[in-house]
Amino acid sequence: MSTSVLYHAFNLKGITYRATRFTGDVIEYFADVKEEYIRCPKCGQRKFIFKGQKTRSFHLGPMGRKRCFLVLSLHRIKCNTCDTLWWPDLPFMVGKHRFARSFALIVLDLLRFGTIRWVADYLGVGWDMIKEIHKLKLQRLYRNIPLHKVRYIGIDEFSIRKGHEYMTTVMDLSEGRILYATEGKGKEGILPFLKKLARKGKKLRAVAMDMGISFFSAVREALPNIDVVFDRYHIMALMNQGIENLRRNHQKELDDIGKQTLKGNRFLLLRNYDSLKPDHKERLDALMQANQPLFVMHSMKEQLRLFWEIPEYAQAVTFLDTWCKDAMLSGIKELVKVAKTLSGYRTAILNYFKHHITNAALEGTNNKIKTLKRQAYGFRDMEYFKLRLYHLHTQRYSLTG
């Protein structure tokens, strides 16, 4: 073994090899610091004396199935010119961490194919070291996320723990990458980022979101000149909730006279008609023949689904206004409530035909986040979790935790 081999095998610079020790499945390389790598960090002079000594052990990449370590003798150094005291810092060191840069690179390569726990077990180290290496890498990658090319963003929230704990994410819809994540789902969490985006995102044109007042209020305050587009999924969810409320109210009336006509048929009313099997369509048709309000509301839902297939903005305006007018005239309380809501948010709904964006990409990413949490058995380090979210767009394979 020689200093040259340590350099070429492990990229260790600034040391002189002394000896090797083999103990079980461990190989230890003993070395000293080369004096030409010692320079005062304050004045740059090379005149010094030693003031104390210690030994540091660094993890190296494995050699076959043997774990490798560098055992380095270090001297605390005092500058003869300016009296500065310091410990030498060599190119392969990563701050005060107990691993060499070459070991960190091996960890990052392995994390492309396995979980943190698997990599830790394979290398014979604690999972916290593997996590710390990955965290350091992600911190460097996402210290400053560029915003100058962002044209469309989506805002949504997802549950991070049981007990109504949420996190809000902002996604670049064109690139499919998360730009920002914050705990909670209120206006205060995303407002600072939106103000930053107002300064740096000069190409921003529109924001897709659900119909929640907190997100809408934050965007209107920070980005008053940017179009808001209410997401199709949440508009249809509002309509489906109206149908469900109507079904429950009618079933309560039927319960009083001992009938169970509407129970067990919830999915028939909420699923798209053309997605139903033939026998389910027959059941739904029979159900609606026996209940006129449900027939009307279900028919209005199927009409509303066609709204997003309209090719031109002017036609969409006519369609929405006519639909809301018909709904208001129906006299069905639940349908009237939906119509009033859509009329109140008319501009944000019609903005879809200017930009043709939805939150579908962000909703799909939320499913990836669930997989990420499940494979990692949750995250105790919230900063690391956010960094994993920022990195999620690079993962085209099975997610690692």
C-alpha positions, 0 to 999 in steps of 0.5 A: 500500500502507498500514498499513491494508491490511497489517492487513486482509490479513495481520492485522498490528498494531503496525506502520507501513508504510514501503515495498514491494519487488518482486523476482521472485516475492517481495513484501517489505513494510518496516515499523517498530514503533509506539511505542504498542505498546512497554511495559516487560514488567516494570514496565509503563512507557512511558519508554524509550530504544533500545539496539541495532537489528536487522531480522527477516523474517517469512513472510506468506501468498501474494498470488496466486503471489507469496511475501510477507514482512514486513521489520521494523526492531526496536530493543532497548529499555531501560526508564528506570524499571527498566533492563530490556532487551527486544526488542518482542513484537507481536501477530502474532509467534509467539515467535522463529519466522520466520512471522506468525500469519496465515501459520500459519493458512494452513498449518493450513488447507492441511494439511486437504487436503495433506501436509506436503511438499505444503504446504511446496512450495506455499508455498515453505518448508522442510517443517520449518517446516510441521511446526513450525507443526502441532506447535505447534497440536497441543501447544495442543490436547492439552496436557491431554486430559480424562478425567472422561467416559471410561467404557471404554478399550482398550489395544493395541500396534503396531509403529513400526519394524522390529526389534521396536520398539513403541508402546502406545496407550490409546483412549477406546472410546466416542469413538474417540480416543487418550488416551495413547501411549508407546514400548514395550509393557511395564507401565512405559510405561502405568502412570503414565497408568493411575494418572492415570486412576484419579484423574481418570476417576471414570466408568471402568467397564472396560478392553478388552485382549489377553491379554498379562500386562504390560497385565493386571498394570498395570491390576490395579495401577493400577485394581484395582476396574475390570473387565478384558475380554479382546478377542474377536479375541485369544481367537480368535487363541489358538484359531487358533494352537492349530489351526495348532500341531496342523496342523504337528505332524501334518504333521511325522508325515506328512513322515516317511512321505512324505505332504503331506496337510496342507500348503497347507491352512492358510487352510482351517482358520483361516478361518470355515467360513461364509466359505469358498467351496463348493469350499473347504468340500469340501476342508476336509470331506475333510481333516477326515474324514481327520484326527479331531483336526483335525476336533474342534479345528476344530469346537470353534473354530466353537462358540467363535465363537458364544460372543459371540452369547449374549444373557445372562451366565448362559448365557455362563457355562454355555457357557464352562464346558461348552466348556472341559470338553469341550476338556479331555476331548478329549485333544488336547494343543493344545486342552487348552492353549487350554482351560486358558488360557481357564479361567484368564482366565474372569472377564475373558472373561465380563466382555464380557457385562457391558460388551459392549466390544471392541478393534475400534475400536483395531484399526481405528485401528492400520490408520490409523496404518500409513497415517499412517506410510506417507504421512509416510515415518516419523516422526523426531520422536516427540513430533510422532508422538504428537500426530498420534495424539491428533489422529487421531480428527478425520480423516474424510478421506484421512489426511495425513502 
